[in-house]
Amino acid sequence: MGISPAELGSPGKEQQAAGVGILLQIMMLVLSFVVGHVLRRHKFYYLPEASASLLIGLIVGGLANISDTETSIRTWFNFHEEFFFLFLLPPIIFQSGFSLSPKPFFSNFGAIVTFAILGTFIASVVAGVLVYLGGLMYVMYGLPFVECLMFGALISATDPVTVLSIFQELGTDMNLYALVFGESVLNDAMAISLYRTMSLVRSQVSSGQNFFMVIVRFLETFVGSMSAGVGVGFTSALLFKYAGLDIDNLQNLECCLFVLFPYFSYMLVEGLRLSGIVSILFTGIVMKHYTYSNLSENSQQFVSAFFHLISSLAETFTFIYMGFDIAMEKHSWSHVGFISFSILFIGVARAANVFSCAFLVNLVRPVHRQVPLKHQKALWYSGLRGAMAFALALQSVHDLPEGHGQIIFTATTAIVVLTVLLIGGSTGTMLEALQVVGDGHDGHLGESFELNNGYVAPSYNEDGTAGNRFKMKLKEFQKSTVSFSALDRNYLTPFFTSQNGEDEEEHVFGNSSDEPMPSSRRGGFHGHSYNPT
């Protein structure tokens, strides 16, 4: 039943529409969690939880689109990129850093940075150039070169929540998990930085210094964001060490302050026009290592459970929200050639990213630490697109001329649905075909790292080739890593925590042989999220 314009604007009708809209969202969340539990219980990997949430949103959005649902109710389901970036993304990224066990992450940090930064840059440029050349050859709709690079940047943002959840369920090699996880988190920041830089280049149309500006702007964004995140984390550690909040009647205040610090870090950096993703990720890592041990035991249990809870809610809601909006938005499906060739081009760009970066990484690694070909194939296959690419594409509708942004948004929508449903559903089969299933499923994470014949724990036995520059560099890197561990144990941990640091350092840098397989959906490598350190 329709309502008149006069009634539409009345506060009573708006409140009623808001209530109905929120009720439908809660119902979809409940349905998504129930369906996800049933699928997980029956080990049905062909429809992962994220894919199921996206499908629920698509179905409900399709039904609402063909029905006579009131406009005031439907407005509550519009995907707003500001809402995604400011409210849904921060808890997901913070939980990634907070639940991260640093050993596998930092053991592969050089490779992760190579894939996430250099690889994303390669993928963005390759995808943008191919789309531009496709337009010149009239096989697809032609866009200006800078707009093609913007499309290449946003479509290079991978979001393998679905893939990582399958990795955790099946128990895959933890080196591969480290690469996929680390690359996905830092890749998002790189893709956003490239997109914003390209958008700036397009608006200013400067000549001669474009490439230099891209490099400088990214370094400024990444280093500044990381420094701010680490600084906020250290500040929180000092506050909780000296404020004396770990007594019974102040635990509520203690928990409230702890929850506010990540959002403070994210909003501070976003206000400085840097990357809140990088900032809140490193805030999570630092707060888990230093601030967490300054909390009382009850507060530790609460904040672990709280961030795990809101991260799961945000992930599920994001996919529902995205699916509903895909069904409700107006799309430009007439440009089938642009969509089809874009899907082909991002596969080529992803291959250029993974295999070229793996080649560079293997050049500087000893034989026993090299990234095997089967892991490279899995890393290439796991690059599905999700909410990050969708949000940037939706932003491009406002940033680009009318028509161009709509074409990019439609192509991105098709790519997101295709990769989440098809690649997400076939991940289990892919892992089994590549024979990487079960390598880390023994339930003893730390032990599996030490016994794994892969590439986590470096070994530097001199075999007479003392002149090998690569080995010398790796040995120097090992010494610096050991020095940082000693610095952390002897100075940083005693300064920022109320403990002597012996047990904490041992836990963080990898001697916990009884640590189980990860259980959070995008939550890194730590064990059960509810266990205090």
N, C-alpha and C positions, 0 to 999 in steps of 0.2 A: 504494500500500500504506500503510495507516494504522499509527500507532504508539501505544503505550499512554501514558497520562499520566505514568507513571514514567519511560519512555524519553524523553518529550518534554522533561522538565526536566533530563536529563543533559547535562553539558557537551559530551560527544562529539557527541550529536545536534544540539545547538544550533550547534556549530561547523560540522558538516556542512551544516545548513540555511543558515547564513550563507554558506558557500562556494558552495552551489548558487544562492542568491539573487543574490549578487554576480556569479557567472558569467553568469546570465541578463541582468542589467543590462548587463554588458560586451558581450554578444552583441547586445543591442538597440542599444547605442550604435554598435557597428561597422556594423550593418545600416543604421542611420539615416544615418551619414556616407556610406556607399556609395550608398544610394538618393539622398541629397541631391546627391552629386557627379554621378550619372547624370542626374538631373532638371535640374541646372544646366547640364551639358554639352550636353544636347539642348534647352535653352531651353524647357522645359515649365513654364510659369508657372502652370498651373491647379492644380498641387499643389506649393506652396512647401515648403522644407525643414522649417520649423516644423510645418506641417500634416502632412507625412509622418511626422515624429517622433511627433506626437500620435496619428496613425492606427496606427502600429506599437505604441504603448503600449496603445491601445484594443483592438487585435486580440489581442495577447498576454494582456492582462488578461481579455478575454472568454473566451479558451481556458482560462486558469487558473481562471476562475470556474466553468466548467461541468465541469471535470475534478476529479479527487480529489486535487489538489495539497495537500500537507501544510500545515497551518496555520502551522507554524514557518517554512516557506519563504515563504509569502504575506505574513507580517508584515514581511518585508524590503522590500516594495513599497508599504507604506502611506505616503501623502503626509503628512508631518509639517510643519506650518507653521513650527515652530521651525527645522527643518533647512533649509527654503527660505529663511527670512529671515536665518539666521546663516551659511549656507555657500554657497548657490547664488546668492543675489541680490548680495552684495557684489562678486564679481569682474565680474559683468555691468555693474553701475553704474559701477564704477571704470574699466573699459575704455571706457565711454561718455565719461567725462570726460577720460581720459588720451589718447584718440585724437581728441579734439575739436579742430578748427581753429577758434579763437575768432571769426574775422571774421564768418562767416555767423550764428553763434550770437548774438554780442553786437550785431550790426547789427540783429537782429530781437528783441533781448532784451525790449523793452517789450511787443511783441505776444505773445511766448512767455509772459511772466509773466501777462499779461491772460488768455490762453486757459487756462493751467495753474491759476491761483489763482482768479480771479473766475469763469472758465468752469466749472471743476470744482465750485465752490460752487453755481453756478446749476444745473448738471446734477444734482447731488446733491439739491438741494431740490426741483427739478421732478420728478425720478423718485420721490422719497419721497412728495411730496404726491399725485401721480397714483396711486401704489400705495395710499395711504391712502384717497383718494376712491373708487378702484375697490372697496375693501373695504366702504366705507359704502354703495355702491350695489349690493352683493351680486353684482357681476360677477366677483369673484375672492375668494380667502380673505382675510379681514380681519385685519390686524395692528395693534397699538398704534402711535401716531404716531411715537414715538421709534424704535421698531424699524423702521418704514418709512424713516425718515431714515438709520438705520444701513445698511439695504439699498441706499438711494440712494447713500450714500457709497462702499460697497465696489464697487458695480456701475459706478461712474463711473471706476474705475481702468482706464485704457486701457493696452494692451501691444502696440503695433504692430510687434513684431519681424518678423513675416511681411511686413507692408506695406513696412517700410523695406528689407528684403532685396530686394523686387521693385523698389523705387525705385532701388536701387543697380544692379541688373542692367540695367534698361531705360534708366537715365540720365534722371532727371526734373529739373525745375526745382529749383535748389539753395535758393531761398527757401522753396519748399514743403517741401523736405526739412528745412530748418532749423526750420520751424514744427512739423512732425510730430515730429521728434526731440526738440526742446526741451520741447514740451508733454508728450510721453510720459514723460520723465524726472521733471520737476517735478510732473506730475499724480499720479504714484504717491505722492510724499511728501504731497501735499495730501489725497489720498483716505485714506491711512492716518491722517493727523492728524484728519480729519473723523470717520472711523470710531471712533477711540479717544476723541475728545471726546464723540461721541454716546453711546458706551458708558458713559463717565463720567457723563454727564447722566442716563442711564437708571438707573444704580446709585445715584446720590445723590438723584435725583428732586427737585432743587432748583427753585424757582420764581422768576420775576422776573429772574434774572441769567443765564439759559441762553444767550441770544444773545450777550451781552457776554462770557461765559466762552468761547464758541466762538472769537470773534475774538481775545481775549487769548491763549488757549491756542495757537492757530495761529501768531500772530506770535511768541510765545515759542519755539515749536518750530522755525519756519523760520529766524528770525534767529539763535537759539542754535546750531542745527545748522550753518548756513552759517559762522558765526564760528568754531566749533570745527574744521570742516573746513579752512578757510583757515589757522587757527592751526597745526594739525598739519602742513599743507603747508609753511608758512614755517619751522617748526621743523626739518623734515627737510632743507630746503634749507640752512639754516645748519649743521646737523650734517655734511652731506656736503661743504660748502665748507671747513670748518675741521678736519675729522677726518683728512684726508689718507689716505683709503682708496682713491684711484684709482691705486694701484701694483699691480704684477702679483700679488704674493703675498697681497694683501688683497681681490682682486676677488670672491672667494666671499663674504666677510663683507659687502662692499658690496652685493651682490645680495640677500643674505638680509635685511639691514636695510631695503632699499628695498621689498621685498615685504611686510615686516611693518607698515610705517607705515599703509597703507590699512586693514588690519584693525584696527590700534590706533585709528584715527579712528572707524571704524564701531562697534566694541564700546564705546569710551568714550562715545559719544553715546547708543547704545542703553541703556547702563547708567544714563545720566542721564534716561532716558525721553523722549528727543527723537527726531528722525528721522535714523537712520543713512544713509538713502538720500541725503538732501541733503548730509550731512556728507562722505560718501565721494565724491560727485560733485565737490564743490568741492575736495576733497583731490586728486583726479585732475587737475583743471584746473591747480591751483597746482603740483603736483609735476611735471607735464609742462613747464610754462613755466619753472620755476626749478630744481627739484631735478635734473631729467633732465640738464641741461647740466653739472652738477657731477660726473656719473659718467664713468668711463673709457669709451672707445669700445666695448670688448667688453661691458661691463656694460650700456650703452645697448641694444645689439643683443639681449642676453639678456632684459632686463626687458620690452622691447617684444614679443618673441616669446612670452615666458612669459604675460603678461597676455592676449595675443590667444588663446593656446592654452586657458587655463583658462576664459576667457569663452565661447569656442565650446563647450567641453565642458559648462559649466554651463547654457548656453541649450538645447542639445540634450537634456541629461539632464532638464531641467525639464519639457519638453514630453512626453518619454517617461514620466517619473515621474507627471505629471498624467494622461496618457491611461490608464495602468495603474490608477491609483487611481480614476478615474471609472468604469472597468469593474468594479472590485472593491467599491466602496462601496455601501451600501444607500441607495436613493433613494426619495423620496416622489412617485412619478409620478402619484398619484391627483389631484393638484391641477393639472390641465392648464390650467385657466383662469388660475391665477396665473402659470404659465410663459408662456402665450401673450400675455397682456396686459403682462407685464413686458418681453417682447421689443419690443412696440410702444412702451411708455412710454420705454424707454431710447433708442430712435430719436428720439422727440420731445424728450427731455431733451438729447440730443447736439446736435440742431438748435438748441435754445434756447441752448446753450453757444456753438457755433461762430458762428452768424449774428449773435447779439447782441453778442458780443465783437468780431467783425470790424467791425461797425457802429461800435463805440466806437473801435477802432483807426483806422479810416479817417477818423473825425472829426478826429483830431489829426495825420494824416499828409498831406503834399502829394499832389497827384493822381498824380504819377509813382511814389509809393511805396506806394500803397494796395494792400491785399490783394484781388486780382481774384476775381470770383464763382466762377470755375472752381477756384481754389485753396481757396476756402471749401467747395465741394462735395467736393473731394478730402479735405480735413481732416475733414469730417463723416463721410465714408465710411470713413476709415482708423481710426476709433475702435473697433477690435475689442477684445474682452476676453480676458485670458490668465491667466497664473499668479498675478499680484497679486490679481485679483478672486477667483480660486479659493482662494487661501490665506486671504484675509480671510473668505470664505464658510465655509470649513472651521473657522475660528476662531469664527465666529458660532454654530456648533453647540454650542460650550462656553459661549459668553457668554449665549445666549438660552434661554428655557424650552424644555423638550423638545417637539418638534413644530414650533415656530416656526423655530428654527435649521435644522432638517432641510428645511423647505419652501424657505427662502432658499438653502440649499446646492444643492438639486436644481434650482431655477430658474437659479442661477448656472452650474451645470454645463452645462445645456442651452444657455445663452447663449454660454458659452465655446466649446463644440464647434461651434455654429452659426456664430459669427462667425469663428473661426479657419479652418474648412473652407470656408465659402461666401464670406465677404468676402476672406479670404486668397487663395482660388483665383481670384476674379474681379477682383483688383486690377489686373492687367495690362490687362484689357479696359476697366476704369474709367478708367485713366490715358490710354489711347488715345482713348476717347470724349470725355474732357475736354480732349484735345490738350495735355497737359503732358508728354508723353514726348519725350525727346531734347533738351530745352532745355539740359541741362548735361552732355551726353554727348560733348563734344568732347575730353575728356581733359586739358583745361587749366582747372582749377578757378578759380584766381585770375583768369585772363583772362576766363573766363565771367562772373565777378562784375563786372568792370569794364565789359564790353561789354553785359551784360544790361540790357534796357530795363525790368526789373522794379523791385524796391524795396529792393535791398541798399544801394547806395551813395547816401547822401543828397546832394542838391544844394540850395544855398541862394542862388539868384540873386534879388536884390531886384528886384521888378517894379513898384515904386511903391506897393504895399499895405503900407506900413511899419506900419500900425496893426493888422495882423492878429495877434491874440494867439497863435494857434497857431504861426505861423511864428516869432514871437519866442521862444516856448518851445522850439521845435525848434532854433532857432539857439543858444539857451543850452545845450541838451543837447549839440549838436555841439561847442561850446566846451569843455564839461566832459569830453566824450569825448577831444578832442584834448589837454586838460590831463592826463587820466589816462594817455594814451599817452606824453606827455612825462615825467610823473612816473615811469612805469614804466621808460622808457628812461634817464632821468638819475639816478634814485635807487634804485628797487626792484631792478632787474636788477643794477646794480653791487654793491648791498649783499648780495643773496641768492645771487648766482652769482659764479663766478671769472672771468667774461668781462666785456667792456666793455658788452655788451648791444646793440650796434648791429645785428649780424646777427640775433640772436635776436628782437629787437623787430620787425624787418622781416618775419621769417618768421611771427611770431604774428599780427601785425595786418594781414597780407594782401597782401604784395607778391610772393609766390611764384607767378609765372604759369605755372610748369611743374608745378603740383601736380595729380596725377591724381584721377580720380573715386574716392570711398571704396570700400574693399574689405572692411572688416569688417562683420559681419552687423548689429550694432547699435552700431557703433563710431564714430559721428560722421562727420566730414568729412575727417579726415586721410587722407593717401595710404596707401601700403602700410605695414602696421603694423610691418614689420621694418626700415624705414629709419630710422636715427638722424637727429636734427634737424640 
